[in-house]
Amino acid sequence: MGFWKKKKIKNQTVEIEEIEKKPGLIRRLWRRFRNIDWKNPVNRWRALFVVLFGSIVILGGSYAAISATNNPQFCSFCHEMAPEFITFKESAHSQIQCVECHVDPGIVNELVHKVESLKEVYYHVVGPPDPIVQTVAVPSNNCLQCHSKNRLVTATGDLIVNHEGHIKEDIPCITCHSGVAHAKVVDRGLNTQQNLGYWTKENAEKLVKTEYMRPNMGTCIDCHDKVNKGEEPWLDIQYSLPENTHGKKHEESDKEGTEEGHAEAATIELATLTPEEQKAHDDKISQDIILQAIGKQKKDVKISMECFTCHKEVSVPKNHDIEKWNQNHGSFAVDELNKCLDCHNDTKWIKKVPKQDILSLIEAGASDPKYVPSITVVKDDSRQSNFCSTCHGERPPGHADSDTWLTSHAPKAKTNDQKAECYVCHDRTKPEETAEIKAPTDVYCEYCHRTGFKDEKKKK
């Protein structure tokens, strides 16, 4: 009985071993492949057909995948790319593919780009950087595939720009044309995660304006100012790209103790300034550049920044030639402030684009509101303007010494028009501490005139 059981167990063991030794699918296929009679022409034709069919499937699938991912519409599938896609569709480059700008020509470069782009899939799953910032500049060679480098004057016929001269200096196209496709959404602070839901076709005209797609005059002025100081800022490609704050702390620790680190010490110190101190510092830089640009600083100037240097058609208005224009332009400012801002808007004179509130832009609409002459609007704008405060920030010569001026200024502030001129710098009543638009001086009328003015008392 025991022997029979043992034999049965032994037979089961043999059957299990036979089952385990049965070859798998791959091994069976390999054996069949090895047993093929390659001398038979039919088998050779079959093999050739299989190879050709497989190659067509692989190449066709690869081409379809590349074509699909090259299509700008593919970018719109990711929610985080909404600002880039909407601005692209509104730009002059909307009829070309993204890779025509962002990838060097050639199939090898395109395939390498596809492999590198796999990290975008990772970011899409785990969460993209906030905000998404361009870290690789568009190669100038890509721009020159469509655009001529021999242009000396812009399409408008106004701006004098020696493109070939800039290219010979190795100045990247993106240094001047940084907003041509995406309207500087990073600089304007409009592509943060919390703003993505507002980037729709309905809001496109309100958020994408040509002034942010065209070269910014402030960019030209900033670069020319640095050249006048002996610098070549474009050699650092980061100068041509939006500011990227991601990983900044790690980079600073790596550079600590190096020459590059010492060169950035001033920048790091600026980062510790309070908002008020930072604004004062930025305003001072803007005013220095404005003074040079309007011809008031002519020392060591290699590239003039006066209007006629770059403009063929735009020139200084004739009414600016009126005697004592600087002292008598207030009434013109009230009547034609919108014309004044065509040239004297701060955003035109500085490279750094101010941050914007996306809701305010949407509420304001696509068209700029029509200007209605108003001394209040002029006063507020002149107080905020670096261009105006370049001169108005200094005490006027006619004010003499404070003690003398206090007892003799009444005849110069009799009429409402005269008072209006005073109110450009001075508030009538004590300003609120939370006031957004503050006067350039803390002296206000009612500090002394606490009971009002004589002409007002007579009316009562």
Residue, then its C-alpha position, 0 to 999 in steps of 0.5 A: m500500500g505504501f509502495w503504491k502511494k509512493k509510486k503515485i507520488k513519483n508519477q505526479t512529480v514526473e508529470i509536474e516536471e514535464i509541465e514546467k519544462k514546456p517551452g514558452l511562447i518566445r522560445r517556441l517562436w524562436r524554434r519555429f524561426r530557426n526551423i524555417d527553410w530559407k532556401n525556399p523562395v516562398n519563405r524568403w518572400r514572406a519574411l520580406f513582406v513581414v519586414l516591410f509591413g513592420s517598417i511601414v507600421i513603425l515609421g507611419g506611427s512615428y510620423a503620425a505621433i511627431s505630426a500630432t505633437n508638432n501641431p499647436q492644437f496638441c499644446s492646448f490639451c494641457h490646461e497649464m498651456a492655455p496662456e501660451f496657446i491663446t497668445f500664440k493663436e492671436s500672434a502673427h506666427s499663428q500659422i506656423q508650428c511651435v517647433e519651427c521656432h523652438v527646435d533647431p532645424g533637422i530631423v535629429n534635433e526634432l527627435v532629440h526634442k521629442v525625447e527631452s519633452l517627455k519631462e513635460v508629461y511628468y510635469h503634467v502628472v505631478g504638477p507644472p512649475d508655477p509659473i511656467v517660464q521659458t528657459v531655452a531661447v528661440p534660436s536666431n537661425n530659426c527666425l532667419q528661415c523666414h525673415s531677412k537680416n538685411r532690413l534697415v527700417t521696420a515695416t512701418g517705415d519709422l524705426i531705423v534698425n540695422h538688423e544685420g549689424h545686430i546679428k553680426e554682434d551676435i545679438p539674439c533676435i529674441t532679445c528685442h522680439s521677446g513678446v512676438a508670439h506670447a505677449k510677455v505673459v510671464d513678465r506681466g505675471l498673467n500665466t500663474q496657476q490661479n489665472l489659467g481659468y481666465w485664458t479663454k477665446e472670449n478673453a483673448e482680445k482683452l489679454v493679448k495686445t499688440e503693444y506687448m508683442r511688438p519690440n518694447m522701446g524700453t528694451c532698446i533703451d536698456c540695452h543701449d544704456k548698458v552698451n554706453k557703460g561698456e557692457e554687452p548684456w546679450l552675451d548672457i542669454q538670461y538677459s533675453l529671457p523672462e526672469n526665472t525664479h525657480g531654483k534660485k536659492h540653489e543657484e545662489s548657494d552654488k555661486e557663493g564665493t565665486e566671481e559670478g557670485h560676487a557680481e550678483a551680490a548687489t542683486i541679492e541685496l536688492a531682493t532684501l529691500t522693502p517694496e517702497e525701497q525697491k520702487a524708489h530704486d527702480d524709479k531712480i534707474s528709470q529717471d537716469i535713463i530718461l534723462q540720458a534719452i532726452g539728451k540731458q546726459k551726454k557724457d561717454v555716450k556711444i549710442s545716442m538715445e535721442c528720438f531721431t537716432c532710431h525714428k524717421e517719422v516720429s519727432v518732437p512735436k512743434n508745440h514743444d518749441i514754444e518758449k518756456w515749454n517746461q514751465n507752460h505745458g500744464s494746460f496742454a497736458v490736461d487737454e491732450l494727456n492721451k497724446c502725451l502718453d504716446c511718448h511719455n508713458d513709463t512703460k515705453w522707457i523701461k525694459k521691465v514690464p510691470k505686473q498686471d492684474i488679470l481681472s482688471l484687464i478683463e474688466a477694462g475690455a479690449s479697447d482703451p477708454k476715451y480720454v476726457p480732459s481732467i486735471t485730477v487724471v493729469k495730477d494722478d498720472s504725473r505723480q506716478s510717472n517717472f518721466c514727469s517726476t524726473c523734473h517735478g520731483e525737484r523743488p521748483p526754482g521759484h519757490a526760493d527758501s521755505d520761510t520766504w516762500l511761505t509768506s509770499h506765495a499767496p499771489k501765485a495761488k489766487t485763481n483756480d487754475q493757479k491752485a490746480e498747478c499747486y495741486v499737482c505736487h501738493d494735496r489740499t487736505k492731509p492725505e490718507e495713509t492708505a492712499e494709493i497715489k501720493a503726492p511727491t511732498d508731504v506738505y499739504c495746504e490745510y496744514c497751515h490753511r486750517t480754516g480755509f482760503k480767503d476767497e472761499k470765506k467771502k463766498k460764504 
